[in-house]
Amino acid sequence: MIDGFAISALYALGATGFTLIFGVSGVLNLSHGAIMVAAAVAAWAAASVLNVGTYAGALIGVGVALLTAFATYFAVVKPIQDSRRIPNEEKEIFVLTGTLLWGIMIQELIAYFFTNNAKTVLPIVEGVVEILGVRTPKNEIFTAIVCCLVIALLWLLVNRTRTGKAVLAASMNPRGVTLLGLELTNIYIVVWAIYGILAGIAGVLLGMFLGVSSYSVGPLTASAFSIVVLGGLGSVSGSLIAAFVVGYLETLTAYLVSPAYRTIPALLLLVFVMYIRPQGLLGRR
């Protein structure tokens, strides 16, 4: 099913950034869903309210996600990591709590300014095409292609550029990178920039594909967290595999049972995997 592949690709795109953040800096960003929704709502408002056009609206949405990601890092994560009052062994839980509260604040701001009603971003590609006798919106195909291309470009960036190799080295041995004369803070800024762009693209495409509201924040964060844990914390390859497993599980549940229960099978699978393989599919931690 094309829609199952498209939603899986969307999950993979969002989860890749989520995984990258954890792999490099050890941060589980629980404001992830809020950043994606902020991107989608910004794209909707720019295109439908300000009438700037679909393409410009999409770019504005990605820009809002990028700015929100930077705000998350500089206003929430970095102050906690640099604090001398918080014991090092407690900083992770403070970051988790801080990003969770930050995500709730973004969610409430979206609800206050744009209400809780679902917003659907105007699709960049309109119309339908028939594939094997099934009428499929062209926007679904466009969504899947864009997600796969962005993930491929990210792979090239990480494995074929100097900046990407520095990011990869930081994920393996942060202290070693420091000894080589590279500033970890600069690497973290690059990683958060990449994350913001990925989350923004995923959020805008999701807004075109399914529509979003402030109520989408929690489920989106839960899905990303489930995918990252299922694939293995810090494993991009594992997250990609888990994203397609979760995406198709949710699609089948929505079709065969009810959209209201689409997230339940994935959560049950996560619990099962955590019992038999706590490190996830490809994780080592």
N, C-alpha and C positions, 0 to 999 in steps of 0.2 A: 504494500500500500504506500502510495506516494506521500500521503499525509503523515503516516507513521514514520517514514524516513525523514520527512521535513522536520517534524517535532523532535525527533532524535538528534538530528543535526543541530538544531537550535540548542538543545540541552548540552550537546557536546561542546558547542562554541562557548556557552556560558560557563560550563564546568571546567573547561581548559584554563580560563583565566583564574578561576577560583583555585584550581590546583597549582597553578604557577605561583600565585601569591603564597600559598602554604609551603610549596617546595623550596622557595628561595628565602622567605623571611619567617616561616613558621607561624603565619597568621591565618586563622580561620575567620574570614570576614562574614559575620552574620548580618551585615547590611546589604549583602549581595542582591537579594530580591528587590530591595528598595531602590537600588541603583538602576537595575533593569527597568523597573516600572517608571522611575523618573525619566529615563531616556524615552520610553514609549509615550508617556504623557506629554513630554516636551515636544516630541515630533508631531503628535496629534494637535497640540495647541498651535504650533507654528504653522502647520499646513491648513488646518480647518478654521482656526480663529483669526490668525494673523494673515492668512492667505499668501504665504511666501512661496508656495509650491511644494510638491511632494518631495522632490530631491533635496531642496534646501531644508525642509522640515526634518528629513532623515538625518542630514548633517548636523542640524541643531540638536537633535536628540542625542547623537553620539557625543557631541561637544558637552552637553549637560552631564552625561555619564562620566566623561573624562574629568570634568571639574569636580563632580561629586566624589569620584574616586580619590582625587588629590586631597579634597577636604577631609575624607575619611582617614587618610594616612597622616596628614599634617595636624589635624585637629583632635584625632582620637588615638590612633595607633602609636605614632612617634612619641607624643608626650608620655605615654605609659611606658614604652620601651626605654626611654631616656631617664625616667624618674629614678631618683636614688632613694626615695621613701618607700617604694614598693619592692619587696624582696624578689630576686630574680625568679625563684620557683613559683611565685604567685602572679607573675606578669601575664602569663598565658590566659588565666581565668579572668584577669582584669580586661585584657584585650577582647576576649569573647563577650564579656558583659558590656564593655564600652561600645563595640560594634553593633551588638543587639539593640541597645538603647538608641544608638544613632540611627539605625534602620527604622525603629519605631517612630522617631522624631520625623524622619523623611516621609514615612507613611502618613502620619497625621497632617503634615503640611500639604501633601498631595490631596488628602481628603478635604482639608479646609479650603483650599483654593480651587479645586476642580471637582469636588464632591466624590462620592463613592461609586458613582455610575461608571460602567465599563466604557472605555474609550477604544475605538478601533482606528488605527492609523490608516490613511489612504494608501492602497497598494501601489507600488511603483509599476508593476506589470499587471494589466487587467486582462480579462477574458478567460476562456477555458479552452482546453485541448483534450481530445479523446485519446486515451491510452489503453489499449487492450479492451476497448468497449466501455471504459469508465471515463466519465467526464471529470477532468481534474483542473482546478484553477491554475492558471499559469503562474500565479504568485507563489503557489506551493513549490513548484519546480524552481522558480527563481530563488526562493528562500533556501532550498537545499543546496543549490549550486553556489550561492554566495557563502554559506556556512563552510562548505568544503573548501572553497578557494581561500577563505580567510585562515582556516586551520592549516592549509598547505603553506601559505605565506608565513605563518607563524613558525612552522617547522623550518623553513628556509632561513628565517631571521635568527632562530636559536642555533642552528647547526652550520650556517654558512657565513655568518658575519662576526666581526670582532666583538661587537656589543653583545650579541647573542651568546657567544662562547663565554664571555665574562659572566653573564646571567647563569649559564649552565654550571660554570665553575663555582659560583656563589651557592648554588643549590647543593653542591657536593661537599664543599669545604669552605665555609665563610671565613674562617681564620686564615686559611692558606691564601685566599684572595687578598686579604688585608696585608699579609706579609709580602705579596707581590707588588704592593704599592697602589692597589685599586681601592677607591673609597666605597665602602659598602652602602652608604647613604645614597650615593649617586645611582648605584645598581638598583636599590629599592625603588627610587623614583622612576627609573625606566620600567621596572616591573609593574608598578602601579599604573603607569601610563598605558602600558600594553593591556593590563587588566581592564582599565576604564574603557578603552576602545572596544575590546572584545565584548564586555558587558553591554556597552551602548549599542553595538550592532545587533547583538542577540535580543536586546530589549525592543529595539525598533522593529525588527523582523517579527518578533513575537506579537507586537501590537498590530502588525499587518495581518498576521496569520490567525490569531485567536482573539485579540483584543485583551486589554488589561484594565484593572482598577486598583485602588489602594488595597483591596482585599487579596490581590494576587501576590503581595509581598511575601507573606508567610509561606505559601505553597512553593513559590519559586526558590526561596532560600532553602526550604526543606528538601526540594528535589536536587538542588546543587549539592547540598551536604550529603544526601544519600548517595549520589553518583560518585562523589569524591571518596567517601568511605568505602563504598562497594568496590570501586576500582583500585583502591589502595592509596592512602594519603601520600601525596607528593608524586604519584605516578600519572603522567599525562596520558600514556598509552592505556593504562587501566581505566582512567576516567572516560576516554573515548569509547572503549568497549562497553563500560557500564552505562554510558549515556544512551547508546542504542538499545541495550537491554531494557532500561527503564522506559525509554520512549515508546518502544513497541508494546511493552506491558501495559502502559497507561492507555495507549491507543486501542488495544484490544479490549481492555476493561471498559472504556468509554463506549465502544461499539456494542459489545456483547452484554454488558450489565447496565451501567449507568455512568454518565460523566461525573456524578457526585462521588463515585467510589474509585475514580481512576488512579489515585495515588496509593491506595491501600495495598495492592499486590507488590508494588515496588518496596514499600516499607517492610512488608512481611519477608520479602526476599533479603532485604538488608539485615534484618534480625537473624535470619537463618545463616547467612554468610558470616556474620560476626561470631556466631557460635562455632562454626566449623573451620573458619579461616579468618581470624580477627584482623590480619594485616591486609585483607581485601584480595582482589584477584591478582594484581601484579605488584602490590606494595611490599616493602621490606621492613616497615616500621611496626 
